[in-house]
């Protein structure tokens, strides 16, 4: 059998490297990028990847002159496979970008999730339920979990019965997880980031089902379960050692050098090797945090780009890159804007970027414009958070927060949000507020954690990575007081970090705070608490958990 000619519709935004790598890993096939309208006629299958915001995608297609050619291709009857925004683009319009018309192949509108009852974006591993009498061989496995990351969706109504192929429920809303009609197949989730389940789908569709006739519509189950799993994230702090080699390290209260002997940077392994190990052990995401500035390196030569490229060839769950997301002055004097730095990381294989100190400064500036303690409706559009969210969507922006406890004898002693301290202060103080820091925790600011997270949410961040300087490396458990405080003050997902020492700590943080994800580093690196044992314990404790071995 002749291998199909698969063409990639890349409109110029975001991470398509991961999709190319996932397709090759699953099928052994390569993908050819569409560079001009005439390329559509050469394709046996066109894949429209799910990267970026709705308006960015549609306007990108129009700027390239691809819209008419794409519509003609779909009308020709050849297989079309859309992913995330690739699915949404088929619809008439989206509330994400009012005034921008979609392709109109599906006569319905994309709308935003209701954030009054749940966190938005919908981010993580959820089920996709197919019709009761589906007879196409099972492109989608209803027992598996697939990776979703989106704030907008096609909410299911009977009017979509002829288009919907799979449904998912998030909170009190049921939306279309996949469409399939005639020659069109599209998923709201990302198969290239859905581990073994995603690999099976890519293999089945591209090698067998692409040219098959879509099954006739049939009834969905009466009840669609909300099966969103809690995420376990493996984090790798990466920096150059004294010999200039990139290593995974772990700090002792942010000090990453050995306390005895040579005093070298603590070396816990090769970044790519360790990241691949975590993928194979079932990590739901992998975070790669650059804690070396690399200020004197041209952007094209940033060492983390090579790490991402190599990791994305073998890891098919989301990759977050952090550190150095700011305007960079290259040795030549050329200024590279933060948005261009982000673009380089996405092209190398990143799915999300994490912003630290710059987010604190942006929050401080936004609060300067507050009136009577109320933040303005939006920023001025110039911050890295706003620019990245506008191009790639809020789900692509993670803000990493490094607070520490500032103890007070009485709440009246400060204007900041005060909590009863989980641990008494050095002089027996019973209260504290959580003070934000910058520069890796080395500099404290007059900004509390509630002010920070509310400001960055207003600016467009899609997720909070919540560290705690007081519990980092202590193995005493997550700071549940801090996690609960932040979780109650934002409507975007929150990742708990710092302090995990055994599996029970993960159960505690999920059950007592309803946080969306939990992250650990050192205990995973040293295998003190193996990642698979954490997931096993979560399952035993009744915490919704994805259990899926990597497709090796």
PyMOL commands that set and color helices and strands:
alter all, ss='L'
color gray80, all
select helices_A, chain A and resi 17-27+37-42+54-64+67-76+85-88+95-97+158-160+191-193+195-209+271-281+299-301+303-312+338-348+357-368+384-392+394-396+411-413+449-459+480-489+503-513+522-525+531-540
alter helices_A, ss='H'
color red, helices_A
select strands_A, chain A and resi 6-9+31-33+45-48+79-83+91-94+106-112+122-126+129-130+146-150+152-153+164-170+173-181+184-187+231-240+246-249+285-290+318-322+328-329+335-336+352-355+397-408+419-420+431-438+443-448+463-468+493-496+517-520
alter strands_A, ss='S'
color yellow, strands_A
deselect
rebuild
show_as cartoon
